[in-house]
Amino acid sequence: MPKISFKGLNMPDSPIRKLTPIADGAKALGRHVIHLNIGQPDVQTPPMAMEAVRSMDRTVLEYSPSEGFVSYRKGLASYYSSVGVDVTPEQIMVTTGGSEALAFAFMACLNPGDEVIIPEPFYANYNGFAATAGVRIVPVTALLDDGFALPSMDAFEELITERTKAILICNPGNPSGRKYENDSLDTLAELVKKHDLYLVADEVYREFDYDGKLSRSVLSMEGLEDNAILVDSVSKRYSMCGARIGALVTRNASVYRAAMKFAMARLSPPTMAQVASEAALKTPASYFEEIRLEYMQRRDVLVEGLREIPGVVCPTPGGAFYAVARFPIDDCDVFCKWILESFQWEGATVMLAPNTGFYATPGLGKQEIRMAYVLEVSEIRKAVTCIAEALKVYPGVVMPRTQSHS
Ligand SMILES: Cc1ncc(COP(=O)(O)O)c(C=O)c1O
């Protein structure tokens, strides 16, 4: 039989989806599985986006320009201006999801063997985009006990080699929900300039921001014109994950030109979904405010509920819709499997994401679990009770040692 490629063999499984067959097994037994594992929001897509597709006045579903429809890019430029980012439509490339923007950024900026430094834990699919581009991810570890704050500049600097070409941040963060402070971003910008690196910022959770202040975008920071690449998406903003529309935005014309060649090779982003995304730009501010308040409530129910469980530590996330908690357990991969296979509380069980899959450093995150609070409050309450009861009987409970000098 012909052999599978090294890349094919080495692509990591998604920590978010790898337990799906076990969850299906639990469902087959009649259990209600509460999905805290995946960031698929239950929020309604803005009706004007759906309506735009329904009333589409086209007789041919043709390709769009490789960089996306100009009317949509003009609309996007106005949207960016409303969040403090001044860019022209020519600096915006519409992509097939934020995923493709990440892949384009890697392929346009890094050679095979080049290194990108990423604070870990990080969105696990970065591994896939890096593997595709032959890029090496160098992790810099952020700590749960620091609320996953941006690691110190010394920690970044120690990792910079002649192969380092870029730093990638996700703000607000997945999986941590961390929102970086402006002064941390400023120091990071200094470092990027000092070493002449690209700064790729994944800002797909921009609107999910719980202190009321818009997160600073890398494209609103001065002096980063040649360095900054913004990755964006409609998936979470308008609850349009299935549209597969994102954007790569940069003022660096050479990066744009290089990315454009990859864009032309894949012909165009989805036509119908661009029509929906353009209409979604008219979503009123009240839609986001309602969602923000709903998610804040969900976050509080989850985080406060978890903190009441003995041995659980959970920093308060400032944005996105994920929380990472430390559980008093031996191994999160074993626990996440066990709870689906061997535990139920009043007919329900919970699907969680083991946080080990969000680290590049082997062995890290073994006691950490990522949860997406994308469900109604009543379901989140049920999930927290289920977790609390599970931890009473899980055979691999490891209680943190109390301070003792004996
Ligand atoms: C941090 C982050 N970046 C990018 C993506 C991919 O987004 P898209 O659906 O636009 O490809 C996701 C999806 O969950 C994500 O969490």
The ligand as an SDF file (V2000), in Angstrom:
LIG
                    3D

 16 16  0  0  0  0  0  0  0  0999 V2000
   -8.8580   31.8390   17.7400 C   0  0  0  0  0  0  0  0  0  0  0  0
   -9.5120   31.3770   16.4970 C   0  0  0  0  0  0  0  0  0  0  0  0
   -9.0040   31.7440   15.3270 N   0  0  0  0  0  0  0  0  0  0  0  0
   -9.5480   31.3420   14.1660 C   0  0  0  0  0  0  0  0  0  0  0  0
  -10.6420   30.5050   14.1640 C   0  0  0  0  0  0  0  0  0  0  0  0
  -11.1720   30.0260   12.8490 C   0  0  0  0  0  0  0  0  0  0  0  0
  -12.2170   30.7730   12.4730 O   0  0  0  0  0  0  0  0  0  0  0  0
  -12.9980   30.5940   11.0930 P   0  0  0  0  0  0  0  0  0  0  0  0
  -14.2690   29.8940   11.4000 O   0  0  0  0  0  0  0  0  0  0  0  0
  -13.2130   31.9950   10.6630 O   0  0  0  0  0  0  0  0  0  0  0  0
  -12.1200   29.8610   10.1520 O   0  0  0  0  0  0  0  0  0  0  0  0
  -11.2090   30.0930   15.3640 C   0  0  0  0  0  0  0  0  0  0  0  0
  -12.3580   29.1820   15.3800 C   0  0  0  0  0  0  0  0  0  0  0  0
  -12.7920   28.6900   16.3930 O   0  0  0  0  0  0  0  0  0  0  0  0
  -10.6200   30.5320   16.5680 C   0  0  0  0  0  0  0  0  0  0  0  0
  -11.0980   30.1770   17.7510 O   0  0  0  0  0  0  0  0  0  0  0  0
  1  2  1  0
  2  3  1  0
  2 15  2  0
  3  4  2  0
  4  5  1  0
  5  6  1  0
  5 12  2  0
  6  7  1  0
  7  8  1  0
  8  9  2  0
  8 10  1  0
  8 11  1  0
 12 13  1  0
 12 15  1  0
 13 14  2  0
 15 16  1  0
M  END
$$$$
